[in-house]
Amino acid sequence: MVERQNLSSTHDNRRFTRLTNGYSKKLENHIHMISIMYMVYNFAKIHGSLRTSPAQAAGVTNHLWSLMDVVELLNKA
């Protein structure tokens, strides 16, 4: 499971891969990008094995979030 999580995070966020110019200059920006990535991964992305998002499967939310829902949540913070 750890290797699958590592693969998903490196493919979803290019900041983890080597030899790229998409890196964060500040630790705070890197932390924010990781938070957004996991928010989309868990709330807005349908997973093939679950046929829904992990948050829906766990009962945390009752609907699939859109990217606009995530952006609105970021604007509130």
MDAnalysis code that builds the backbone (N, CA, C; Angstrom):
import MDAnalysis as mda
import numpy as np

u = mda.Universe.empty(231, n_residues=77, atom_resindex=np.repeat(np.arange(77), 3), trajectory=True)
u.add_TopologyAttr("name", ["N", "CA", "C"] * 77)
u.add_TopologyAttr("resid", np.arange(1, 78))
u.add_TopologyAttr("resname", ["MET", "VAL", "GLU", "ARG", "GLN", "ASN", "LEU", "SER", "SER", "THR", "HIS", "ASP", "ASN", "ARG", "ARG", "PHE", "THR", "ARG", "LEU", "THR", "ASN", "GLY", "TYR", "SER", "LYS", "LYS", "LEU", "GLU", "ASN", "HIS", "ILE", "HIS", "MET", "ILE", "SER", "ILE", "MET", "TYR", "MET", "VAL", "TYR", "ASN", "PHE", "ALA", "LYS", "ILE", "HIS", "GLY", "SER", "LEU", "ARG", "THR", "SER", "PRO", "ALA", "GLN", "ALA", "ALA", "GLY", "VAL", "THR", "ASN", "HIS", "LEU", "TRP", "SER", "LEU", "MET", "ASP", "VAL", "VAL", "GLU", "LEU", "LEU", "ASN", "LYS", "ALA"])
u.atoms.positions = np.array([
    [0.823, -1.194, 0.000],
    [0.000, 0.000, 0.000],
    [0.866, 1.256, 0.000],
    [1.985, 1.194, 0.679],
    [2.869, 2.355, 0.734],
    [3.442, 2.655, -0.640],
    [3.848, 1.623, -1.357],
    [4.393, 1.827, -2.701],
    [3.343, 2.384, -3.647],
    [2.092, 1.938, -3.526],
    [1.009, 2.456, -4.365],
    [0.772, 3.928, -4.050],
    [0.795, 4.288, -2.780],
    [0.609, 5.682, -2.377],
    [1.748, 6.544, -2.905],
    [2.964, 6.037, -2.860],
    [4.115, 6.769, -3.368],
    [3.986, 6.980, -4.869],
    [3.582, 5.952, -5.598],
    [3.409, 6.071, -7.042],
    [2.313, 7.065, -7.386],
    [1.201, 7.011, -6.672],
    [0.102, 7.942, -6.930],
    [0.520, 9.380, -6.658],
    [1.235, 9.592, -5.574],
    [1.634, 10.963, -5.236],
    [2.644, 11.521, -6.228],
    [3.557, 10.692, -6.728],
    [4.534, 11.204, -7.689],
    [3.907, 11.445, -9.052],
    [2.897, 10.688, -9.421],
    [2.242, 10.907, -10.702],
    [1.244, 12.057, -10.634],
    [0.596, 12.250, -9.505],
    [-0.384, 13.328, -9.369],
    [0.270, 14.680, -9.127],
    [1.463, 14.684, -8.589],
    [2.129, 15.933, -8.252],
    [3.565, 15.875, -8.754],
    [3.874, 16.633, -9.759],
    [5.191, 16.597, -10.382],
    [6.273, 17.221, -9.499],
    [5.917, 17.782, -8.383],
    [6.909, 18.371, -7.487],
    [7.769, 17.303, -6.821],
    [7.320, 16.060, -6.836],
    [8.072, 14.982, -6.215],
    [9.055, 14.318, -7.161],
    [8.941, 14.589, -8.437],
    [9.829, 13.920, -9.385],
    [11.114, 14.716, -9.540],
    [12.156, 14.043, -9.976],
    [13.452, 14.689, -10.141],
    [13.524, 15.416, -11.476],
    [14.470, 16.328, -11.576],
    [14.789, 17.031, -12.811],
    [13.583, 17.744, -13.416],
    [12.877, 18.487, -12.610],
    [11.745, 19.265, -13.084],
    [11.841, 20.674, -12.530],
    [11.224, 21.610, -13.213],
    [11.235, 22.985, -12.711],
    [9.954, 23.306, -11.944],
    [9.112, 22.315, -11.683],
    [7.888, 22.520, -10.929],
    [8.075, 22.260, -9.450],
    [9.101, 22.813, -8.875],
    [9.361, 22.563, -7.460],
    [8.939, 23.765, -6.618],
    [8.788, 23.570, -5.341],
    [8.415, 24.636, -4.419],
    [9.675, 25.233, -3.821],
    [9.753, 26.549, -3.851],
    [10.906, 27.217, -3.260],
    [10.763, 27.345, -1.745],
    [9.525, 27.335, -1.276],
    [9.271, 27.451, 0.159],
    [8.569, 26.194, 0.651],
    [8.898, 25.784, 1.857],
    [8.284, 24.599, 2.452],
    [6.781, 24.799, 2.613],
    [6.366, 25.999, 2.950],
    [4.946, 26.287, 3.136],
    [4.162, 26.052, 1.837],
    [4.706, 26.477, 0.709],
    [4.039, 26.255, -0.574],
    [3.966, 24.767, -0.907],
    [5.007, 24.036, -0.573],
    [5.023, 22.593, -0.817],
    [3.951, 21.896, 0.016],
    [3.814, 22.281, 1.256],
    [2.799, 21.700, 2.137],
    [1.396, 21.990, 1.609],
    [1.169, 23.212, 1.127],
    [-0.139, 23.559, 0.570],
    [-0.459, 22.728, -0.673],
    [0.520, 22.524, -1.527],
    [0.298, 21.752, -2.740],
    [0.001, 20.294, -2.420],
    [0.692, 19.743, -1.445],
    [0.414, 18.361, -1.031],
    [-1.004, 18.256, -0.471],
    [-1.422, 19.231, 0.305],
    [-2.772, 19.232, 0.878],
    [-3.835, 19.265, -0.211],
    [-3.638, 20.109, -1.216],
    [-4.590, 20.192, -2.322],
    [-4.621, 18.874, -3.087],
    [-3.454, 18.294, -3.330],
    [-3.376, 17.040, -4.066],
    [-4.161, 15.940, -3.350],
    [-3.993, 15.802, -2.036],
    [-4.695, 14.762, -1.302],
    [-6.187, 15.070, -1.158],
    [-6.552, 16.325, -1.120],
    [-7.973, 16.697, -1.083],
    [-8.662, 16.235, -2.362],
    [-8.053, 16.523, -3.507],
    [-8.618, 16.092, -4.784],
    [-8.602, 14.573, -4.885],
    [-7.516, 13.947, -4.458],
    [-7.385, 12.488, -4.525],
    [-8.481, 11.797, -3.728],
    [-8.815, 12.316, -2.567],
    [-9.773, 11.654, -1.681],
    [-11.219, 12.089, -1.877],
    [-11.461, 13.310, -2.374],
    [-12.828, 13.812, -2.458],
    [-13.344, 13.999, -3.883],
    [-12.463, 14.251, -4.856],
    [-12.925, 14.607, -6.200],
    [-12.569, 13.594, -7.273],
    [-11.848, 12.553, -6.941],
    [-11.407, 11.581, -7.936],
    [-12.105, 10.242, -7.708],
    [-12.683, 9.702, -8.774],
    [-13.326, 8.401, -8.687],
    [-12.245, 7.326, -8.841],
    [-12.205, 6.402, -7.920],
    [-11.229, 5.324, -7.946],
    [-11.870, 4.079, -8.550],
    [-11.142, 3.423, -9.422],
    [-11.682, 2.286, -10.140],
    [-12.100, 1.128, -9.258],
    [-11.331, 0.843, -8.234],
    [-11.662, -0.294, -7.374],
    [-12.877, -0.008, -6.493],
    [-13.083, 1.249, -6.141],
    [-14.208, 1.625, -5.285],
    [-15.437, 2.050, -6.080],
    [-15.214, 2.505, -7.301],
    [-16.244, 3.084, -8.176],
    [-16.858, 4.341, -7.576],
    [-16.138, 4.954, -6.678],
    [-16.522, 6.215, -6.051],
    [-15.268, 6.814, -5.438],
    [-15.394, 7.941, -4.777],
    [-14.225, 8.520, -4.119],
    [-14.012, 7.849, -2.760],
    [-12.784, 7.852, -2.258],
    [-12.544, 7.252, -0.935],
    [-13.347, 7.921, 0.186],
    [-13.582, 9.220, 0.071],
    [-14.357, 9.917, 1.101],
    [-15.807, 9.443, 1.105],
    [-16.373, 9.189, -0.077],
    [-17.725, 8.659, -0.144],
    [-17.773, 7.234, 0.390],
    [-16.782, 6.441, 0.051],
    [-16.748, 5.054, 0.513],
    [-16.635, 4.981, 2.032],
    [-15.944, 5.937, 2.632],
    [-15.779, 5.954, 4.095],
    [-16.948, 6.623, 4.800],
    [-17.849, 7.244, 4.038],
    [-18.999, 7.911, 4.640],
    [-18.710, 9.315, 5.140],
    [-17.610, 9.903, 4.705],
    [-17.247, 11.259, 5.131],
    [-18.110, 12.295, 4.412],
    [-18.444, 12.034, 3.157],
    [-19.277, 12.934, 2.365],
    [-20.287, 12.104, 1.587],
    [-21.365, 12.754, 1.172],
    [-22.397, 12.014, 0.452],
    [-22.412, 12.311, -1.044],
    [-21.487, 13.143, -1.526],
    [-21.435, 13.454, -2.953],
    [-19.990, 13.552, -3.426],
    [-19.816, 13.415, -4.726],
    [-18.496, 13.555, -5.333],
    [-18.220, 15.042, -5.504],
    [-17.118, 15.518, -4.981],
    [-16.779, 16.929, -5.066],
    [-16.245, 17.249, -6.454],
    [-16.545, 18.432, -6.928],
    [-15.956, 18.917, -8.174],
    [-14.709, 19.733, -7.824],
    [-13.939, 20.069, -8.825],
    [-12.769, 20.912, -8.579],
    [-13.190, 22.298, -8.102],
    [-14.352, 22.755, -8.548],
    [-14.858, 24.057, -8.088],
    [-15.175, 24.020, -6.592],
    [-15.665, 22.899, -6.090],
    [-15.908, 22.752, -4.648],
    [-14.616, 22.874, -3.861],
    [-13.555, 22.283, -4.374],
    [-12.251, 22.362, -3.706],
    [-11.730, 23.789, -3.742],
    [-11.877, 24.470, -4.880],
    [-11.422, 25.855, -5.008],
    [-12.199, 26.768, -4.079],
    [-13.508, 26.562, -3.979],
    [-14.320, 27.370, -3.059],
    [-13.892, 27.155, -1.616],
    [-13.554, 25.930, -1.275],
    [-13.068, 25.642, 0.076],
    [-11.749, 26.361, 0.341],
    [-10.876, 26.421, -0.671],
    [-9.603, 27.129, -0.530],
    [-9.818, 28.624, -0.361],
    [-10.801, 29.183, -1.063],
    [-11.081, 30.611, -0.962],
    [-11.624, 30.994, 0.405],
    [-12.291, 30.072, 1.088],
    [-12.825, 30.346, 2.420],
    [-11.717, 30.393, 3.469],
    [-10.641, 29.668, 3.225],
    [-9.567, 29.573, 4.219],
    [-8.703, 30.785, 4.267],
])
